Amino acid sequence: MGFGGATLHTLKLAAVPSTSIFRPLSKSPTLHRLSLQRYHPLPLLARPLSLPSLSTLQSTPTAAVASTSDKVGKPQWKAAIDFKWIRDNREDVAANIKNRNSNANLELVLELYEKMLSVQREVEQLRGERNVVANQMKGKLEPSQRQKLIEEGKNLKEGLASLEEDLLRLTDELQQEAQCIPNMTHPDVPIGEEECSVLRKTVGSPREFAFPIKDHLQLGKELDLFNFDAAAEVSGSKFYYLKNEAVMLEMALVNWTLSEVTRRGFIPLTTPEIVRSSVVEKCGFQPRGENTQVYSIEGTDQCLIGTAEIPVGGIHMDSILPESSLPLKYVAHSHCFRTEAGAAGAATRGLYRVHQFNKVEMFILCRPEDSDMYLGELIGIEEDLFSSLGFHFKTLDMASADLGAPAFRKFDVEAWMPGLERYGEISSASNCTDYQSRRLGIRYRSSEPSTSINQKKGKSNAPTQFVHTLNATACAVPRMIICLLENYQQVDGSVVIPEPLRPFMGGLQCITSKSK
């Protein structure tokens, strides 16, 4: 559809099948340990394996590469996964997959890995034989001998080409399956479903009201702050218009949060809100499938972001950072877009679960030995922000089944929402260790002097390591508005503005009915 010379892309879901609690991480298990390599796109290889390699592969009872009709989806990128470590720690990895309710197929990964090793050995053997033949042809030979070597070399070349193609195909399938394996889990994380999460801290207590409580929907209607009906006609369900003081309140929350976090040494950012699908995947999110939370742009390899964590994580993609630059601390403001697939019911009404919203996100890149400490710092910032607004909330160490694939450990903050008569999640903080950096290709090099005699002056040739990444929500605007309206409502129907936000709202102290 054309509009002013531009093309409007249709958004749609891609229908593709589918005490101190912080301890050093130095002794914690890490899933991915290979050094990163630069990978280049390879052609899709859908041909059957050659007969020599098939005979080798079929010696395993449950062959993963089954028939000539099987086709392997080519990964757009490759993560630096240590398959040997997975094989050597298969029991721990299997238990972790089970504890996190992951659909990863560890047995298939290990099976493909062994087959890949077998084909690699065949490839190396044929390469050696080819080199022997090439060396033999350098000397003086009888015509018959030379012809025999030429034929032998030709056969070796054809066999090697076929095996190398098989190896690429197996490598792609192995990579595709292994990328589904989640990060390992901190040993202190409670095992089980969400209800097994452990309370870390409680701040404040629920406010006692001497009058009937209204929820944010009723308050918004009476104070003329929202319009859900018009948004439903324009955009569909779970969209909204903010009006009047609600607009000022949204801007105040964003600006106040940015001000508070930047004074703690974070670099403020605004980010792209459309990113490549591969970057979404590298950050541990699934841009395709029936239950995806990601909006894909039809006809492109791009998606709308569900969190600024994704574009911020991509800033240093495929780079080697000097150790002296770490930690890198960012605070990013962006719009976020989520399909909220499967979300329904009274508990999600109003602003609680919507398709588009403003959010301020914190993101840290650091040395591995420091990530546990910075997780504590992020949680502390969240708790300081919510305490200064007078919220009653609790912080939870989330159970294993509630962790997303990238998270080594995650803490959620749930605030009391009196109109909804329950606690609602307003923030989370996660340590993703090197899960994302091994996919994004973000490494750092030690600044310690090298003892190598071949080192160039002023240059460090120390080995590189993957950084650890952490993320935390500083302000998810819609849920903050819910908390503010419902907790600060007054008997006359007005809503008091918390003092920290007043300078960002032109000194406004109270939202009152327009009819008064």
C-alpha positions in Angstrom: 0.0 0.0 0.0 1.5 3.3 -1.0 1.3 6.5 1.1 3.2 9.6 0.2 5.7 7.6 -1.9 6.4 5.2 1.0 5.4 1.6 1.4 3.4 0.5 4.5 4.4 -3.1 5.6 1.6 -5.2 7.1 2.3 -6.4 10.6 1.3 -10.0 11.3 2.5 -13.0 13.3 4.5 -15.3 11.3 2.7 -18.7 11.2 5.7 -20.9 11.3 5.4 -24.3 13.1 7.2 -24.5 15.6 22.0 -13.6 53.9 23.7 -12.4 50.9 21.9 -14.1 48.0 24.5 -13.0 45.5 27.4 -15.4 45.1 30.4 -15.2 42.8 29.8 -17.0 39.5 33.3 -18.3 39.0 32.4 -21.8 40.2 28.9 -21.8 38.6 28.4 -24.1 35.6 28.4 -22.3 32.2 26.8 -23.8 29.2 28.6 -22.2 26.3 32.4 -22.0 26.3 33.7 -22.0 22.7 35.6 -19.0 21.4 33.6 -17.1 18.9 34.2 -17.3 15.2 32.9 -15.1 12.5 30.5 -17.2 10.5 29.4 -16.5 6.9 26.0 -17.4 5.4 26.1 -20.9 3.8 23.7 -22.2 1.2 20.8 -24.4 2.2 21.8 -28.0 1.9 18.8 -30.2 1.4 20.4 -33.1 -0.5 20.7 -36.6 1.1 23.9 -37.5 2.8 26.4 -39.4 0.6 26.5 -43.2 0.8 29.8 -43.4 2.7 28.7 -41.0 5.4 25.2 -42.6 5.6 26.7 -45.9 6.4 28.6 -44.3 9.3 25.6 -42.3 10.5 23.1 -45.2 10.4 25.2 -47.2 12.8 23.4 -45.1 15.5 20.0 -46.6 16.1 18.1 -43.4 16.0 19.6 -41.5 13.2 18.7 -37.8 13.1 19.3 -37.5 9.4 16.7 -39.9 8.2 15.7 -39.6 4.5 16.2 -37.8 1.3 13.0 -35.8 2.0 14.4 -34.3 5.2 15.3 -30.7 5.0 17.2 -28.7 7.5 16.3 -25.0 8.1 19.5 -23.1 7.7 20.3 -21.0 10.8 20.8 -17.3 10.0 23.7 -17.2 12.6 25.7 -19.5 14.8 26.2 -19.3 18.5 29.6 -20.3 20.1 28.3 -23.4 21.9 30.6 -25.8 23.6 29.1 -29.1 22.5 31.9 -31.1 24.3 31.0 -29.4 27.6 27.3 -30.3 27.0 28.3 -33.9 26.3 30.6 -34.1 29.3 27.9 -32.6 31.6 24.8 -34.2 30.0 23.2 -35.1 33.4 23.4 -31.5 34.7 22.2 -30.1 31.4 19.3 -32.6 31.2 18.2 -31.7 34.8 18.4 -28.0 34.0 16.2 -28.5 30.9 13.7 -30.4 32.9 13.7 -27.9 35.8 13.0 -25.0 33.4 10.2 -26.8 31.5 12.2 -26.4 28.3 11.4 -28.2 25.0 15.1 -28.5 24.1 16.0 -32.0 22.8 19.3 -32.8 24.5 19.4 -36.4 23.1 19.1 -35.2 19.6 21.8 -32.5 20.2 24.2 -35.2 21.5 23.3 -37.6 18.7 23.9 -34.9 16.0 27.2 -33.9 17.7 28.5 -37.5 17.6 27.5 -37.8 13.9 29.2 -34.5 13.1 32.4 -35.7 14.8 32.2 -38.9 12.8 31.9 -37.0 9.5 34.6 -34.6 10.5 37.0 -37.6 10.9 36.0 -38.9 7.5 36.7 -35.5 6.0 40.1 -35.2 7.6 41.0 -38.7 6.4 40.1 -37.9 2.8 41.9 -34.6 3.0 45.0 -36.5 4.1 44.7 -39.0 1.3 44.2 -36.3 -1.2 47.4 -34.6 0.0 49.3 -37.8 -0.4 48.1 -38.2 -4.0 49.0 -34.6 -4.8 52.5 -35.1 -3.4 53.0 -38.3 -5.4 52.2 -36.5 -8.6 55.0 -34.1 -8.1 57.7 -36.6 -9.1 58.5 -38.4 -12.3 55.9 -41.0 -13.1 55.0 -43.4 -15.9 52.0 -42.3 -17.9 49.9 -45.2 -16.5 50.9 -44.3 -12.9 50.1 -40.7 -13.5 46.7 -41.5 -15.0 45.9 -43.8 -12.1 46.7 -41.0 -9.6 44.6 -38.6 -11.6 41.6 -40.9 -11.3 42.3 -41.5 -7.7 42.6 -37.7 -7.0 39.3 -37.1 -8.9 37.5 -39.7 -6.9 38.9 -38.3 -3.6 37.9 -34.7 -4.7 34.3 -35.8 -5.4 34.0 -37.8 -2.2 35.5 -35.0 -0.2 33.1 -32.4 -1.7 30.1 -34.6 -0.8 31.3 -35.2 2.7 32.0 -31.5 3.3 28.5 -30.8 2.2 27.2 -33.4 4.6 29.2 -31.8 7.3 27.8 -28.4 6.7 24.3 -29.8 6.8 24.9 -31.7 10.0 26.5 -28.6 11.6 23.5 -26.5 10.7 21.0 -29.0 12.2 23.1 -29.3 15.3 23.3 -25.6 15.7 19.6 -25.2 15.2 18.8 -27.8 17.9 21.4 -26.6 20.4 20.2 -23.0 20.3 17.0 -24.2 22.0 19.0 -25.3 25.1 18.5 -22.7 27.9 21.2 -21.1 30.0 22.3 -23.0 33.1 20.7 -21.9 36.4 22.1 -20.3 39.5 22.4 -23.0 42.3 20.3 -20.9 44.7 17.4 -20.5 42.3 14.3 -22.4 43.7 13.3 -25.4 41.6 9.7 -25.5 40.4 6.9 -23.5 39.0 6.2 -19.8 39.7 4.6 -20.5 43.1 7.9 -21.9 44.3 9.5 -18.5 44.0 11.1 -17.3 47.2 10.4 -13.9 48.9 13.6 -11.8 49.1 12.2 -8.6 50.5 9.0 -6.8 51.4 8.8 -3.0 51.4 5.9 -1.1 53.1 2.4 -2.4 53.7 -0.9 -2.0 51.8 -2.6 1.3 52.3 -5.9 1.2 54.3 -8.8 3.0 52.7 -11.7 4.5 54.6 -13.8 4.6 51.4 -14.7 2.2 48.5 -11.7 1.6 46.3 -11.8 2.2 42.6 -9.6 0.5 40.1 -7.6 2.4 37.5 -10.2 1.9 34.8 -12.9 3.6 36.8 -10.5 6.4 38.0 -9.4 6.9 34.4 -12.9 7.2 33.2 -14.0 9.7 35.9 -10.8 11.8 35.5 -10.9 11.6 31.7 -7.4 10.0 31.4 -7.9 7.1 29.0 -9.9 6.1 25.9 -9.9 2.4 25.3 -13.1 2.3 23.1 -11.7 4.6 20.4 -8.4 2.8 20.5 -10.2 -0.5 20.0 -11.9 0.9 16.9 -8.6 2.4 15.5 -6.1 -0.4 16.4 -7.9 -3.3 18.1 -8.2 -4.6 21.6 -5.4 -4.0 24.2 -4.6 -0.5 22.8 -5.4 2.8 24.4 -5.2 6.5 24.2 -3.8 8.5 27.2 -5.4 11.9 27.7 -4.9 15.0 29.8 -2.8 14.5 32.9 -2.2 10.9 32.0 0.0 12.1 29.2 1.9 14.3 31.5 2.2 11.5 34.0 3.7 9.2 31.4 6.3 11.8 30.4 7.0 12.5 34.1 7.6 8.8 34.9 10.0 8.4 31.9 11.9 11.6 32.6 12.1 11.1 36.3 13.3 7.5 35.9 16.0 8.5 33.3 17.2 11.3 35.6 17.4 9.0 38.6 19.2 6.2 36.8 21.6 8.4 34.8 22.9 10.0 38.0 24.0 6.5 39.0 26.4 6.4 36.1 24.2 4.9 33.3 24.4 6.2 29.7 21.0 7.3 28.4 19.8 6.0 25.1 16.9 6.0 22.8 16.9 3.0 20.5 15.7 1.7 17.2 12.3 0.1 17.6 12.5 -2.1 14.5 15.4 -4.7 14.6 16.5 -7.7 12.5 14.9 -11.0 13.5 18.4 -12.5 14.0 19.1 -9.9 16.7 15.9 -10.9 18.5 16.9 -14.5 18.4 20.4 -13.8 19.6 19.0 -12.1 22.7 17.0 -15.3 23.4 13.5 -14.4 22.1 11.5 -16.3 19.5 10.2 -14.1 16.7 8.3 -16.9 15.1 5.7 -19.5 16.1 2.1 -19.6 17.4 2.9 -18.3 20.9 5.5 -15.7 20.0 5.3 -12.4 21.8 7.0 -10.6 18.9 5.4 -8.7 16.0 7.2 -9.6 12.7 7.0 -7.3 9.7 5.6 -9.2 6.8 8.0 -9.5 3.8 11.1 -8.5 5.8 13.6 -10.0 8.2 12.6 -7.3 10.8 10.5 -7.2 14.0 9.2 -4.7 16.4 11.0 -4.8 19.7 9.3 -6.1 22.9 11.9 -4.5 25.1 14.9 -2.1 24.7 17.1 -5.0 25.9 17.2 -6.2 22.3 18.5 -3.1 20.5 20.8 -2.2 23.4 22.2 -5.8 23.4 23.0 -5.4 19.7 25.0 -2.1 20.1 28.3 -4.0 20.6 27.4 -7.0 18.5 30.5 -8.8 16.9 33.0 -6.6 18.7 35.9 -6.9 21.1 35.8 -4.4 24.0 38.8 -3.3 26.0 38.5 -4.4 29.6 39.0 -0.9 30.7 35.7 0.1 29.2 33.7 -2.3 31.4 31.3 -2.2 32.9 29.1 -0.5 30.3 25.9 0.7 31.8 23.0 1.8 29.7 19.5 3.1 30.4 17.2 3.1 27.4 13.8 4.5 26.7 11.7 3.0 24.0 8.2 2.0 22.9 7.6 -1.8 23.3 5.3 -4.0 21.3 4.1 -7.4 22.4 1.4 -9.7 20.9 0.5 -10.9 24.4 -0.5 -14.2 22.9 -2.7 -16.3 25.2 -3.3 -13.4 27.6 -7.0 -12.9 28.6 -9.2 -12.6 31.7 -10.1 -9.9 34.2 -6.5 -9.9 35.7 -5.2 -8.5 32.4 -7.8 -5.8 31.9 -7.1 -2.1 31.3 -3.5 -1.0 31.2 -2.1 -4.1 32.9 -1.5 -6.1 29.6 -1.3 -4.1 26.4 0.2 -4.4 23.0 2.2 -1.1 23.0 3.7 0.8 25.9 6.6 3.0 27.0 9.4 1.5 29.1 12.7 2.4 30.5 15.2 -0.5 30.6 18.6 -0.8 32.3 21.3 -2.9 30.6 24.9 -3.8 31.8 27.8 -5.5 30.1 30.5 -6.5 32.5 33.3 -9.0 33.3 32.0 -12.5 34.3 33.3 -12.2 37.8 31.3 -9.0 38.4 27.8 -10.0 37.1 26.4 -11.2 40.3 27.4 -8.0 42.0 25.7 -5.9 39.3 22.5 -8.0 39.5 22.4 -6.8 43.1 23.0 -3.2 42.0 20.1 -3.4 39.5 17.7 -4.8 42.0 18.8 -2.1 44.5 18.0 0.6 41.9 14.6 -0.8 41.2 13.7 -1.0 44.9 15.0 2.5 45.5 12.8 3.9 42.6 9.7 2.1 43.8 10.3 3.0 47.4 10.6 6.7 46.6 7.2 6.6 45.0 5.7 5.1 48.1 4.7 1.7 46.7 4.1 -1.4 48.7 6.0 -4.2 47.0 7.8 -7.4 47.3 10.9 -8.8 45.5 10.9 -12.5 44.6 13.7 -14.8 43.6 11.9 -16.5 40.7 11.7 -20.3 40.4 13.4 -22.2 37.6 10.3 -22.8 35.5 9.6 -19.0 35.4 13.1 -18.2 33.9 13.4 -17.2 30.3 16.0 -19.1 28.2 18.7 -16.4 28.6 18.4 -15.9 32.4 20.8 -17.5 34.9 18.8 -15.9 37.7 15.9 -13.5 37.8 14.2 -11.3 40.4 10.7 -9.9 40.0 9.2 -6.9 41.8 5.5 -7.2 42.4 3.6 -4.1 43.7 0.3 -4.0 45.5 -2.6 -2.8 43.2 -5.6 -2.2 45.5 -8.1 -1.7 42.7 -7.1 -5.1 41.2 -6.9 -6.5 44.7 -3.6 -8.3 44.1 0.1 -7.9 43.5 1.1 -7.3 39.9 4.6 -7.5 38.4 6.1 -4.1 37.7 9.7 -5.0 37.1 12.3 -7.8 36.7 16.0 -8.0 36.8 18.0 -10.8 35.1 21.6 -12.0 35.0 22.0 -13.7 31.6 25.8 -14.5 32.1 27.3 -15.2 28.7 24.2 -16.7 27.0 23.5 -13.5 25.0 27.1 -12.4 24.4 28.0 -15.8 22.9 25.2 -15.3 20.4 25.8 -11.6 19.8 29.5 -12.0 19.6 30.4 -9.5 22.4 33.9 -10.2 23.9 36.5 -8.2 25.8 40.2 -8.4 26.0 42.2 -8.1 29.2 44.2 -5.0 29.6 46.9 -6.8 31.6 50.4 -6.6 30.0 51.3 -9.7 27.9 54.6 -11.6 28.4 54.7 -12.6 24.8 57.9 -11.6 23.0 56.0 -11.3 19.8 53.6 -8.7 21.2 53.5 -5.4 19.3 54.3 -2.3 21.4 51.2 -1.0 23.0 49.0 -3.9 21.8 47.6 -6.6 24.1 47.4 -10.1 22.7 45.7 -11.5 25.8 42.9 -14.0 25.0 39.4 -12.7 24.7 36.5 -13.6 26.9 32.7 -13.2 26.5 31.1 -10.4 28.6 28.2 -11.1 30.9 24.9 -9.2 30.2 22.2 -8.1 32.6 18.9 -6.3 32.2 16.3 -4.8 34.5 13.1 -2.8 34.1 13.4 0.7 35.6 9.9 1.8 34.6 7.1 0.0 32.7 4.8 3.0 32.3 1.3 1.4 32.1 1.7 -0.6 35.3 3.3 2.3 37.1 0.3 4.4 36.2 -2.0 1.6 37.6 0.0 1.7 40.9 -0.1 5.4 41.1 -3.8 5.9 40.4 -5.0 3.1 42.6 -2.7 3.8 45.6 -3.0 7.6 45.6 -6.7 7.9 45.0 -8.6 10.1 47.4 -12.1 10.0 48.8 -13.3 12.8 46.5 -12.1 10.8 43.4 -9.0 12.8 42.8 -5.4 11.4 42.7 -2.4 12.8 44.5 0.8 13.0 42.5 3.8 11.7 44.4 6.3 14.4 45.3 9.2 13.1 43.2 7.1 13.4 40.0 5.7 16.9 40.6 8.7 18.8 39.2 8.3 16.8 36.0 4.6 17.7 35.8 5.0 21.4 36.1 4.4 21.4 39.8 1.0 19.7 39.5 0.1 18.1 42.9 -3.3 16.5 42.2 -5.4 15.2 39.3 -9.0 16.2 39.7 -12.2 15.7 37.9 -12.7 18.1 34.9 -16.3 18.8 36.0 -15.1 20.4 39.3 
